[in-house]
Amino acid sequence: MVKMPPLLLGLTLLFWGWEVELLPLSAVGAVILELPQFIRWRWDFSETDMNRFWDLCYVLFLGAIAYNFVTTDLTYATFKFMPWLPLIFFPFVAAAAYNAEDRVRLSTFSLFLHRKSRDAASAKPVGWFVPYCYFAICFIAASTVNARDPRFYAAVVLFGAWLLWTIRSRVASVWVWAVMLIVVSVAGSGGQVGLTELQAWIETAATRLLTGSDEEFTQTRTAIGSMGELKLSNRIVLRVETNGNNPAPAHLRKASFIFYDTSGRKATWLAAGTQFVQQQPGTEPTTWVVAEQQPSSAATISMPLSRGMGILPVPNGPCVLEGLVAGVVEVNRCGSVRVREGLPLVRYTVKYRGVSTLDAQPNERDLSVPAAEVPALAQIASELGLAGQPPGEVMRRLAVFFHGKFTYRTHLKTAADDFFGQTTALSHFLLRDRAGHCEFFATATTLLLRQAGIPARYATGYAVPPKAASAREHLVRRRHAHAWVLVYVDGAWRDFDTTPAAWGGMEDAEASVFQSLGDLISSLQYRIAFWRYYGDRAAIINALLWLIPFPVIWFSWRLFWKKGRIRLKDRKQRKETSPRAGADSEFYLIEKHLTKAGLPRREGESLREWLRRLETSRRAGVRIPPLEEIVALHYAYRFDPLGITSQQRRELKSRAESWLKEAAEAVVAP
């Protein structure tokens, strides 16, 4: 057993206090831990008392987790929780330092083993384990400060060298040991710098990979031209609330796109001018003015935010975002609002106009039509007589055309007679099949408006169900992801949706039978998250702080009510008079039997030497039953730090009794 060097644990605790700026508190703790080196009294703590000390630390540990859960975002909870670990486990470490017995049983660290019979493994004394484990905890807690200077690594080298010096091998010289320490320290310093750079590179790459389209949002790949069933889940992604006076917004936009590109039968919409511009908060830190215009409506939106960043769905023409807890809010000229450093659950009230406030003015790109689509578009525009018509009339004719002659369908298929792909998927939709999902309708409408000389853009986001799920709350599911058109009319970009109105009902009709159960679970998760991030934290914190003294007082009363001090000399005397491990071994009965039979152990003679002498007597004709297996079990019971199992203990007793019975029937003396 290697004991902790004097003063090392106290100085480690001081270093922790220096790092986390709790130096006065750590100084008091260091004195308490090192004081047993200089005083001659101890507390007589039993195994049950040590169990209670550990239970107290366990309760403090769970309480600290609960406190961090209530007061801190999970993203930063670990960094705020870890520095307090030395304080949380200090009561147990101090109790072990002042205990009359220099041992703590392994069963102490398990609530289950507290109430179960202790086998040899659970009863293993591990008193040395406590200070070394606390030593590691202090360094782990200090490391969470993440100070960008060499003092932490220097402390690791210094304290590590001190500890290694006490257990160094005496074979090698001091100079060899010192040189190896310097080499390892320098290599470790280089590795530390390399790991820091590697971490920064990985974090940057992971951010690009994980955030993906929400970081740039420069393109969206449609399902146009694909085959099979278009299925979207019933998972709730947004909750939209209104004040009851105004209806919920029909569409919540994430982005808009300008360029339509087809490659074979696949289609992609691309954006331009997607550079985001950071906004400054208003008079309140949670109020963000994104457009200096007068809003006409308002809606409150709640949504989970992965990794604290993402695109916020907003109605057309957002002006002000209220109640949005975030570090950074950015907008771009495609109508997208991006948030960074937000809560895992964002809840914001968006005040909006219903017409564009963020989108760039139209230009020639908003009138471009792919050459491959021109024949079909020209044919439809001619049939509808769109040329020369005012924008309002063009929109009316397109709405009548799509609503009356087209069908909404989620099953995607290609032309049966177009084996060589001579017809684009959009042309097939307009001229032959006349059935598809929202991406077909939005794309066709955008390009037909452009064919008629009206600027238009392709928009994506979510369609809000007009029917509220409960009270004034509208549930937006993943299957409500939608595409529609932005058309420039009367000096502003306006929403225009030509997808048949029956599409929402068809999607709802295909909902899973387990939707109610999923909604219940989702609602529970939302309520817990809402309580955590937007509840009255001050009341919860005050309640937790007021509850802390009561378990401490109760624990102290239970522990110290009948406990008294014992002096160090009493402790030594207790150790001398305490029974030795394995003192009740049945082998001693065999030894007593052989002594009476005239074959005693000689003074200073080991068991092995005694067995060899007995073997000599056996060869001389003395009848002595074999003892080797019994002695092996006795040795393990008497000297093995791990002890023996309960089965081996029973085997030792059984073999000894059998040996005594056999020896009683034999003459063992010469």
JOQUIMO-V938816 format. One record per backbone hydrogen bond with DSSP energy under -1.0 kcal/mol. NH is the residue of the N-H (numbers start at 1). CO is the residue of the C=O. E is the energy in kcal/mol with one decimal. If there is no record, write none. Layout:
nh:NH co:CO e:E
nh:NH co:CO e:E
This chain:
nh:8 co:5 e:-1.3
nh:11 co:7 e:-2.3
nh:12 co:8 e:-2.1
nh:13 co:9 e:-2.1
nh:14 co:10 e:-1.9
nh:15 co:11 e:-2.2
nh:16 co:12 e:-2.1
nh:17 co:13 e:-2.3
nh:18 co:14 e:-2.1
nh:19 co:15 e:-2.3
nh:20 co:16 e:-2.5
nh:22 co:17 e:-3.1
nh:26 co:22 e:-2.5
nh:27 co:23 e:-2.3
nh:28 co:24 e:-1.7
nh:29 co:25 e:-1.9
nh:30 co:26 e:-2.6
nh:31 co:27 e:-2.1
nh:32 co:28 e:-2.0
nh:33 co:29 e:-2.2
nh:34 co:30 e:-2.0
nh:35 co:31 e:-1.6
nh:37 co:34 e:-1.7
nh:38 co:35 e:-2.5
nh:42 co:566 e:-2.6
nh:43 co:98 e:-2.9
nh:44 co:564 e:-1.0
nh:45 co:43 e:-1.6
nh:50 co:46 e:-2.1
nh:51 co:47 e:-2.0
nh:52 co:48 e:-1.9
nh:53 co:49 e:-2.3
nh:54 co:50 e:-2.3
nh:55 co:51 e:-2.3
nh:56 co:52 e:-2.4
nh:57 co:53 e:-2.1
nh:58 co:54 e:-2.4
nh:59 co:55 e:-2.4
nh:60 co:56 e:-2.5
nh:61 co:57 e:-2.5
nh:62 co:58 e:-2.4
nh:63 co:59 e:-2.6
nh:64 co:60 e:-2.5
nh:65 co:61 e:-1.9
nh:66 co:62 e:-2.5
nh:67 co:63 e:-2.6
nh:68 co:64 e:-2.5
nh:69 co:65 e:-2.4
nh:70 co:66 e:-1.9
nh:71 co:67 e:-2.3
nh:72 co:68 e:-2.3
nh:76 co:73 e:-1.4
nh:77 co:73 e:-1.2
nh:80 co:76 e:-1.4
nh:81 co:77 e:-1.8
nh:82 co:78 e:-2.6
nh:84 co:81 e:-1.6
nh:85 co:82 e:-2.0
nh:88 co:84 e:-2.0
nh:89 co:85 e:-2.2
nh:93 co:89 e:-1.8
nh:94 co:90 e:-2.9
nh:95 co:91 e:-2.1
nh:96 co:92 e:-2.3
nh:97 co:93 e:-1.9
nh:98 co:94 e:-1.8
nh:100 co:43 e:-1.9
nh:103 co:101 e:-1.3
nh:106 co:124 e:-1.7
nh:107 co:122 e:-2.3
nh:108 co:105 e:-1.7
nh:109 co:106 e:-1.3
nh:110 co:107 e:-1.6
nh:123 co:119 e:-1.6
nh:124 co:121 e:-1.1
nh:126 co:104 e:-3.7
nh:129 co:126 e:-1.2
nh:132 co:128 e:-1.1
nh:133 co:129 e:-2.3
nh:134 co:130 e:-2.3
nh:135 co:131 e:-2.2
nh:136 co:132 e:-1.8
nh:137 co:133 e:-2.2
nh:138 co:134 e:-2.4
nh:139 co:135 e:-1.5
nh:140 co:136 e:-2.5
nh:141 co:137 e:-2.7
nh:142 co:138 e:-2.1
nh:143 co:139 e:-1.9
nh:145 co:142 e:-1.2
nh:146 co:143 e:-1.3
nh:149 co:147 e:-1.0
nh:154 co:150 e:-2.3
nh:155 co:151 e:-2.3
nh:156 co:152 e:-2.2
nh:157 co:153 e:-2.4
nh:158 co:154 e:-2.6
nh:159 co:155 e:-2.8
nh:160 co:156 e:-2.2
nh:161 co:157 e:-2.5
nh:162 co:158 e:-2.1
nh:163 co:159 e:-2.3
nh:164 co:160 e:-2.7
nh:165 co:161 e:-2.1
nh:177 co:173 e:-2.0
nh:178 co:174 e:-2.6
nh:179 co:175 e:-2.7
nh:180 co:176 e:-2.4
nh:181 co:177 e:-2.0
nh:182 co:178 e:-2.2
nh:183 co:179 e:-2.5
nh:184 co:180 e:-2.5
nh:185 co:181 e:-2.3
nh:186 co:182 e:-2.5
nh:187 co:183 e:-2.4
nh:188 co:184 e:-2.5
nh:189 co:185 e:-2.0
nh:190 co:186 e:-2.2
nh:191 co:187 e:-2.5
nh:192 co:188 e:-2.3
nh:193 co:189 e:-1.9
nh:194 co:190 e:-2.3
nh:195 co:191 e:-2.7
nh:196 co:192 e:-2.0
nh:197 co:193 e:-2.2
nh:198 co:194 e:-2.4
nh:199 co:195 e:-2.7
nh:200 co:196 e:-2.1
nh:201 co:197 e:-2.2
nh:202 co:198 e:-2.7
nh:203 co:199 e:-2.7
nh:204 co:200 e:-2.1
nh:205 co:201 e:-2.6
nh:206 co:202 e:-3.1
nh:207 co:203 e:-2.2
nh:208 co:204 e:-2.0
nh:209 co:205 e:-2.4
nh:210 co:206 e:-3.3
nh:211 co:207 e:-2.2
nh:212 co:208 e:-1.4
nh:214 co:211 e:-2.0
nh:215 co:212 e:-1.3
nh:216 co:212 e:-1.2
nh:217 co:213 e:-1.0
nh:220 co:269 e:-2.4
nh:222 co:267 e:-1.6
nh:226 co:223 e:-2.1
nh:228 co:412 e:-2.7
nh:230 co:410 e:-2.3
nh:237 co:476 e:-2.7
nh:238 co:476 e:-2.0
nh:239 co:302 e:-1.9
nh:240 co:474 e:-2.8
nh:241 co:300 e:-3.1
nh:242 co:472 e:-1.1
nh:252 co:462 e:-2.9
nh:253 co:314 e:-3.0
nh:254 co:460 e:-2.8
nh:255 co:460 e:-1.5
nh:257 co:458 e:-3.0
nh:258 co:270 e:-2.5
nh:259 co:270 e:-2.0
nh:261 co:268 e:-3.1
nh:263 co:266 e:-2.2
nh:266 co:263 e:-1.9
nh:268 co:261 e:-2.8
nh:269 co:220 e:-2.4
nh:270 co:259 e:-3.2
nh:271 co:218 e:-3.0
nh:277 co:331 e:-3.1
nh:279 co:329 e:-3.3
nh:282 co:287 e:-3.6
nh:287 co:284 e:-1.8
nh:288 co:321 e:-3.0
nh:290 co:319 e:-2.0
nh:291 co:319 e:-1.7
nh:293 co:291 e:-1.9
nh:296 co:352 e:-2.8
nh:297 co:352 e:-2.1
nh:299 co:350 e:-1.7
nh:300 co:241 e:-3.0
nh:301 co:348 e:-3.0
nh:302 co:239 e:-2.1
nh:303 co:346 e:-2.2
nh:305 co:344 e:-3.1
nh:308 co:305 e:-1.5
nh:309 co:306 e:-1.8
nh:310 co:339 e:-1.9
nh:312 co:337 e:-3.1
nh:314 co:253 e:-2.1
nh:319 co:351 e:-3.1
nh:320 co:351 e:-1.5
nh:321 co:288 e:-2.8
nh:322 co:349 e:-2.8
nh:324 co:286 e:-2.1
nh:327 co:340 e:-1.5
nh:328 co:340 e:-2.0
nh:330 co:338 e:-3.2
nh:331 co:277 e:-2.0
nh:332 co:336 e:-1.5
nh:335 co:332 e:-1.3
nh:338 co:330 e:-3.2
nh:339 co:310 e:-2.7
nh:340 co:328 e:-2.6
nh:342 co:308 e:-2.7
nh:346 co:303 e:-2.5
nh:348 co:301 e:-2.4
nh:349 co:322 e:-2.8
nh:350 co:299 e:-2.8
nh:351 co:320 e:-2.6
nh:352 co:297 e:-2.0
nh:353 co:317 e:-2.1
nh:354 co:316 e:-1.9
nh:356 co:493 e:-2.0
nh:360 co:333 e:-2.3
nh:366 co:363 e:-1.5
nh:367 co:364 e:-1.5
nh:373 co:370 e:-1.2
nh:377 co:373 e:-2.2
nh:378 co:374 e:-3.1
nh:379 co:375 e:-1.9
nh:380 co:376 e:-2.1
nh:381 co:377 e:-2.7
nh:382 co:378 e:-2.1
nh:383 co:379 e:-2.2
nh:384 co:380 e:-2.2
nh:386 co:381 e:-2.1
nh:389 co:386 e:-1.9
nh:394 co:390 e:-2.3
nh:395 co:391 e:-2.4
nh:396 co:392 e:-1.9
nh:397 co:393 e:-2.5
nh:398 co:394 e:-2.2
nh:399 co:395 e:-2.3
nh:400 co:396 e:-2.3
nh:401 co:397 e:-2.4
nh:402 co:398 e:-2.7
nh:403 co:399 e:-2.4
nh:404 co:400 e:-2.0
nh:405 co:401 e:-1.9
nh:406 co:402 e:-1.1
nh:407 co:434 e:-1.8
nh:409 co:436 e:-2.2
nh:412 co:228 e:-4.0
nh:428 co:424 e:-2.4
nh:429 co:425 e:-1.9
nh:430 co:426 e:-2.2
nh:431 co:427 e:-2.7
nh:432 co:428 e:-1.9
nh:433 co:428 e:-2.2
nh:434 co:429 e:-1.2
nh:436 co:407 e:-1.9
nh:441 co:437 e:-1.5
nh:442 co:438 e:-3.0
nh:443 co:439 e:-2.2
nh:444 co:440 e:-2.7
nh:445 co:441 e:-2.4
nh:446 co:442 e:-2.3
nh:447 co:443 e:-2.2
nh:448 co:444 e:-2.2
nh:449 co:445 e:-2.4
nh:450 co:446 e:-1.9
nh:451 co:447 e:-2.3
nh:452 co:448 e:-1.4
nh:453 co:450 e:-1.8
nh:454 co:449 e:-2.8
nh:456 co:366 e:-1.5
nh:457 co:486 e:-2.5
nh:458 co:257 e:-2.2
nh:459 co:484 e:-2.5
nh:460 co:255 e:-2.4
nh:461 co:482 e:-2.1
nh:462 co:252 e:-2.5
nh:463 co:480 e:-2.5
nh:464 co:250 e:-2.1
nh:469 co:473 e:-2.2
nh:470 co:473 e:-1.4
nh:473 co:470 e:-2.8
nh:474 co:240 e:-3.5
nh:476 co:238 e:-2.4
nh:478 co:235 e:-2.3
nh:479 co:233 e:-1.2
nh:480 co:477 e:-1.6
nh:481 co:478 e:-1.5
nh:482 co:461 e:-2.4
nh:484 co:459 e:-2.0
nh:485 co:496 e:-2.2
nh:486 co:457 e:-2.7
nh:487 co:494 e:-2.6
nh:488 co:455 e:-2.2
nh:489 co:492 e:-2.4
nh:492 co:489 e:-1.0
nh:494 co:487 e:-2.5
nh:496 co:485 e:-2.4
nh:503 co:500 e:-2.1
nh:506 co:502 e:-2.2
nh:507 co:503 e:-2.2
nh:508 co:504 e:-2.3
nh:509 co:505 e:-2.2
nh:511 co:508 e:-1.6
nh:515 co:512 e:-1.5
nh:518 co:514 e:-2.3
nh:519 co:515 e:-2.8
nh:520 co:516 e:-2.0
nh:521 co:517 e:-2.2
nh:522 co:518 e:-2.6
nh:523 co:519 e:-2.6
nh:524 co:520 e:-2.1
nh:525 co:521 e:-2.5
nh:526 co:522 e:-2.4
nh:527 co:523 e:-2.5
nh:528 co:524 e:-2.3
nh:529 co:525 e:-2.4
nh:530 co:526 e:-2.9
nh:531 co:527 e:-2.6
nh:532 co:528 e:-2.3
nh:533 co:529 e:-2.6
nh:534 co:530 e:-2.7
nh:535 co:531 e:-1.1
nh:537 co:535 e:-1.6
nh:540 co:536 e:-1.4
nh:541 co:537 e:-3.1
nh:542 co:538 e:-2.5
nh:543 co:539 e:-2.0
nh:544 co:540 e:-2.3
nh:545 co:541 e:-2.5
nh:546 co:542 e:-2.1
nh:547 co:543 e:-1.3
nh:552 co:548 e:-1.2
nh:553 co:549 e:-2.8
nh:554 co:550 e:-2.4
nh:555 co:551 e:-2.5
nh:556 co:552 e:-2.5
nh:557 co:553 e:-2.4
nh:558 co:554 e:-2.2
nh:559 co:555 e:-2.2
nh:560 co:556 e:-2.7
nh:561 co:557 e:-1.1
nh:566 co:42 e:-2.4
nh:568 co:40 e:-3.9
nh:571 co:567 e:-2.0
nh:572 co:568 e:-2.3
nh:573 co:569 e:-2.5
nh:574 co:570 e:-2.5
nh:575 co:571 e:-2.1
nh:576 co:572 e:-2.0
nh:577 co:573 e:-2.2
nh:578 co:574 e:-1.3
nh:583 co:580 e:-1.8
nh:585 co:582 e:-1.6
nh:588 co:585 e:-1.3
nh:590 co:586 e:-1.1
nh:591 co:587 e:-2.5
nh:592 co:588 e:-2.1
nh:593 co:589 e:-2.2
nh:594 co:590 e:-2.6
nh:595 co:591 e:-1.9
nh:596 co:592 e:-2.1
nh:597 co:593 e:-1.5
nh:598 co:595 e:-1.3
nh:599 co:594 e:-3.1
nh:605 co:602 e:-2.1
nh:610 co:606 e:-2.3
nh:611 co:607 e:-2.6
nh:612 co:608 e:-2.1
nh:613 co:609 e:-1.9
nh:614 co:610 e:-2.4
nh:615 co:611 e:-2.3
nh:616 co:612 e:-1.6
nh:617 co:613 e:-1.8
nh:618 co:614 e:-2.3
nh:619 co:615 e:-2.1
nh:620 co:616 e:-1.1
nh:621 co:618 e:-1.4
nh:622 co:617 e:-2.2
nh:623 co:667 e:-1.1
nh:624 co:622 e:-1.0
nh:631 co:627 e:-2.7
nh:632 co:628 e:-2.1
nh:633 co:629 e:-1.9
nh:634 co:630 e:-2.3
nh:635 co:631 e:-2.8
nh:636 co:632 e:-2.0
nh:637 co:633 e:-2.4
nh:638 co:634 e:-2.6
nh:639 co:635 e:-3.0
nh:640 co:636 e:-1.0
nh:643 co:640 e:-1.6
nh:649 co:645 e:-2.2
nh:650 co:646 e:-2.0
nh:651 co:647 e:-2.1
nh:652 co:648 e:-2.4
nh:653 co:649 e:-1.9
nh:654 co:650 e:-2.6
nh:655 co:651 e:-2.8
nh:656 co:652 e:-2.2
nh:657 co:653 e:-2.3
nh:658 co:654 e:-2.4
nh:659 co:655 e:-2.5
nh:660 co:656 e:-2.5
nh:661 co:657 e:-2.1
nh:662 co:658 e:-2.4
nh:663 co:659 e:-3.0
nh:664 co:660 e:-1.9
nh:666 co:663 e:-1.0
